[in-house]
C-alpha cells in the first residue's frame, strides 16, 4: 500500500476539524494526555483531554484560529488553535486576560 499525504486546503470543513483534532491529540499525547473526540459540543468542548495520572481533564474547544467567545466564559474551556506551523493550548479566560486584562 502506498500512502499519500493530503492537502489540508482540499479538505472540507468536517475533514479539517478531524485532521486538526488528530494533530492536537498527537501533540498532547507527548505530555501524557489521551484525547476523546466528542460527537457534539459538550459544555463548550469539542474534545476531552485527560492526563494519564488522572490529575487533569481538559475540556478543549478546537479552532482554526485564535478565538474569544462569550459562550466559553466561566466554562473552564481551553482553546486549541494554530498560528503558522505551531499549535497553542490556552485556557479561554487566560486568553481573554492576555487581550483585554482581568475579566
C-alpha positions as CSV (number, residue, x, y, z in Angstrom):
1,X,0.0,0.0,0.0
2,X,1.2,3.5,-0.8
3,X,0.0,6.3,1.4
4,X,-0.2,9.9,0.1
5,X,-0.3,12.9,2.3
6,X,-3.4,15.0,1.9
7,X,-3.5,18.7,1.2
8,X,-5.3,20.5,4.1
9,X,-6.7,23.0,1.6
10,X,-8.5,20.2,-0.2
11,X,-10.4,19.0,2.8
12,X,-14.0,20.0,3.6
13,X,-14.7,21.7,6.9
14,X,-15.6,18.5,8.8
15,X,-12.5,16.8,7.5
16,X,-10.4,19.8,8.6
17,X,-11.8,19.5,12.1
18,X,-11.0,15.8,12.3
19,X,-7.5,16.5,10.8
20,X,-6.9,19.2,13.4
21,X,-8.1,17.1,16.2
22,X,-5.7,14.3,15.3
23,X,-2.8,16.8,15.1
24,X,-3.6,18.3,18.6
25,X,-4.3,14.8,20.1
26,X,-0.9,13.6,18.9
27,X,0.9,16.6,20.4
28,X,-1.0,16.2,23.8
29,X,0.0,12.5,23.8
30,X,3.6,13.7,24.2
31,X,2.5,15.2,27.5
32,X,0.6,12.2,28.8
33,X,-2.9,13.2,27.6
34,X,-5.4,10.9,26.0
35,X,-8.0,12.7,23.9
36,X,-11.6,11.7,23.2
37,X,-13.4,13.4,20.4
38,X,-17.0,14.3,21.3
39,X,-19.8,13.8,18.8
40,X,-21.4,17.1,19.9
41,X,-20.0,20.1,21.8
42,X,-20.3,19.3,25.5
43,X,-20.1,22.3,27.8
44,X,-18.3,24.1,25.0
45,X,-15.8,21.4,24.3
46,X,-15.0,19.6,21.1
47,X,-12.9,17.0,22.9
48,X,-11.7,16.0,26.3
49,X,-8.1,15.5,27.1
50,X,-7.4,13.5,30.3
51,X,-4.0,13.1,31.8
52,X,-2.5,9.6,32.4
53,X,-2.1,10.5,36.2
54,X,-5.8,11.4,36.5
55,X,-4.7,14.8,37.6
56,X,-6.3,16.8,34.9
57,X,-9.2,16.6,32.4
58,X,-9.3,19.4,30.0
59,X,-12.4,20.5,28.0
60,X,-11.0,21.7,24.7
61,X,-12.6,23.8,22.0
62,X,-10.7,23.3,18.7
63,X,-10.4,26.4,16.5
64,X,-8.7,27.1,13.1
65,X,-7.5,30.4,14.5
66,X,-7.3,32.3,17.8
67,X,-10.9,32.8,19.1
68,X,-12.5,34.5,22.0
69,X,-16.3,34.0,22.5
70,X,-18.7,34.8,25.3
71,X,-20.2,31.4,25.2
72,X,-16.9,29.9,26.7
73,X,-16.7,32.3,29.6
74,X,-16.9,30.5,33.0
75,X,-16.9,27.1,31.5
76,X,-13.3,26.1,32.2
77,X,-12.7,25.6,28.5
78,X,-9.3,25.5,26.9
79,X,-8.9,26.7,23.3
80,X,-6.5,25.0,20.9
81,X,-5.6,26.9,17.7
82,X,-2.7,27.1,15.2
83,X,-0.5,30.0,14.5
84,X,1.7,29.4,11.5
85,X,3.0,25.8,12.0
86,X,2.6,25.7,15.8
87,X,-0.4,24.7,17.9
88,X,-1.4,26.6,21.1
89,X,-3.5,25.5,24.0
90,X,-4.7,28.1,26.5
91,X,-7.5,28.5,29.0
92,X,-10.2,30.7,27.5
93,X,-10.2,33.1,30.5
94,X,-6.4,33.4,30.4
95,X,-6.6,34.2,26.7
96,X,-9.2,37.0,27.4
97,X,-6.9,38.4,30.1
98,X,-4.0,38.5,27.7
99,X,-6.0,40.5,25.2
100,X,-8.2,42.7,27.5
101,X,-6.8,42.5,31.0
102,X,-8.6,40.9,34.0
103,X,-12.2,39.9,33.5
